[in-house]
Amino acid sequence: MTSELPVPDAEFTNWAITELAQEKTDLLESSLQGVHPSIVGKLIESLHPDQRSDLLALLPEQAVGAALHHVSAELRNQLLNKISAPRLTQIAEYLQPNELASTLDALPDSISDSVVSSLDAENLARVNAVLEYEEGTAGRIMTTDALSIKPDITLRVVSKWLRKKDALPPYTSSLVVTDEHGVYLGKLPMSAVVTGDLDALVESVMLVSNETIAVSASEHDVAQLFEQRHLVAAAVVDDEQRVVGRITVERAMDILQREADHQLLNSRGLSDEADLFAPIVPSALQRGVWLGINLATVFLAAWVIGQFQVALDEIVALAVLMPIVASMGGIAGSQTLTLTIRGLALDQIVRSNVRWLTTKELGVGALNGIAWAVVVALVTYLWFKNPGLSLIIATAMMINLVVAAASGVIVPLVLKRLGFDPALSGAVVLTTVTDIVGFLSFLGLASLFLL
């Protein structure tokens, strides 16, 4: 197998792990040449911790820097702290300013100072330009390689200027047009340079566009702008609208992927930096926290059941049927919760449409409650021949499905307002609500009307 062969990522990963385990390093080293950094990054995450350093040792410094950009932040920090200072200095030469800034943040001060001292004046200035912005903002993830031109030159001049360059920055689909102070005016599509009248002035063919990103904008807002407007690259501007850098679609897609992973893992009580091959004890501690929280909520639901011990002793059928009400409420609530969290992530839910959304979900819950209450009542009657019990479980089912629908909207909104991550804690809170309401409504009504 060589790197030139178009093999699936999973197949390449399986092969590479086997070769590394068998210490066939020469073959593996030659096969890794030319492989896309994202595949190498995925390979690193798939390896046992003891093998990761062995793999990095086979890669040239440029490949190491590119590959580490495609692994989780926690794992990247662990690996960087295992690389010697001299090699880190060599790797730093191939990193973009935003990547190098993140790398320096993860290193001990003594090592980061050594890396910084090795940078030339130009690269040091570029890195400092990124480091002055806060983590999680556009300024921290931008690159400083934006190509800018003035509006009063011809396309012929632009074309000659571009031809003098060895290469263009990735995703250069247009050039930024600025005035003499660096203030953003618009953009010049590369297609206009290639096909336009070479004697035409830039200002006559440029596009006056407001597709810029404020340097203080959040990473989330950046990713949303790229997704909504299908951008390839966008200029980053400061408070005076001066161009300070640009962000490409590759970086935006990284953010969207990280947010998707964050929601998926946090909805299961896991950190988005969780390492699949992390040691046993840290993994157990990380997951044990949410198991403990879940256990507390289960005991709360059990306590509610215990308050109706007399009813359960008198009517055995209640113990058989009560899980149905809680389970149906949990499923209905989780459906609404998932849609609400997705809407929050995509900025589709705002103050003006919360009331409409809640009303709509209450209607859905009521309609489903009526439909499935009839089904459950019929099955209960055929099973236990008790019309009173059938009516009670139908009523409890309707109550719990309506409450579940409302909770699916309200719970994530309240958690977000309080500063908690709905994807991380929403399911736990919702399950507690639907279990308690389900048991209270079913066993409470049974205690009132059947005893």
Secondary structure, DSSP 4 states (H G I P E B T S, - for coil): --TTS---HHHHHHHHHHHHHTT-HHHHHHHHTT--HHHHHHHHHHS-HHHHHHHHHHS-HHHHHHHHTTS-HHHHHHHHTTS-HHHHHHHHTTS-HHHHHHHHHHS-HHHHHHHHHTS-HHHHHHHHHHHTSPTTBHHHH-BS---EE-TTSBHHHHHHHHHTSS-PPTT--EEEEE-TT-BEEEEEEHHHHHHS-TTSBHHHH-B----EEETT-BHHHHHHHHHHHT-SEEEEE-TT-BEEEEEEHHHHHHHHHHHHHHHHHHTTT--TT--TT--HHHHHHHHHHHHHHHHHHHHHHHHHHHTTHHHHHH-HHHHHHHHHHHHHHHHHHHHHHHHHHHHHHTT---HHHHHHHHHHHHHHHHHHHHHHHHHHHHHHHHHH--HHHHHHHHHHHHHHHHHHHHHHHHHHHHHHHTT--HHHHHHHHHHHHHHHHHHHHHHHHHHHHT-
